Amino acid sequence: NQPNTALQMLSMGLPLAGSRVGAIPDMVTHDVGYVFTPGDAASLADAVTKLHGDPAKRSAMAQRAPEHVVENFSWKLSAEKHLELYARLI
């Protein structure tokens, strides 16, 4: 499960606080946001507090986020990975 909304937010330069479910932990690395444990209000509060409380870090994450999406989740990269898989299977 790779939520498009998370990718869209990151591609727009918005640091993300995402729950530790599905592919979100793979998408949200330490340089573009924070992950929190589902159902753990303290974990969510910690992630939001970190984003809110450090404008310099938040700005750095915002600048890095679009690059992160292009480098790791672009359609071109997805097509290349699929072609590699097909080549291995043939």
Secondary structure, DSSP 8 states (H G I E B T S, - for coil): ---HHHHHHHHTT--EEEESSTTHHHH--TTTEEEE-TT-HHHHHHHHHHHHH-HHHHHHHHHHHHHHHHHHH-HHHHHHHHHHHHHHH-
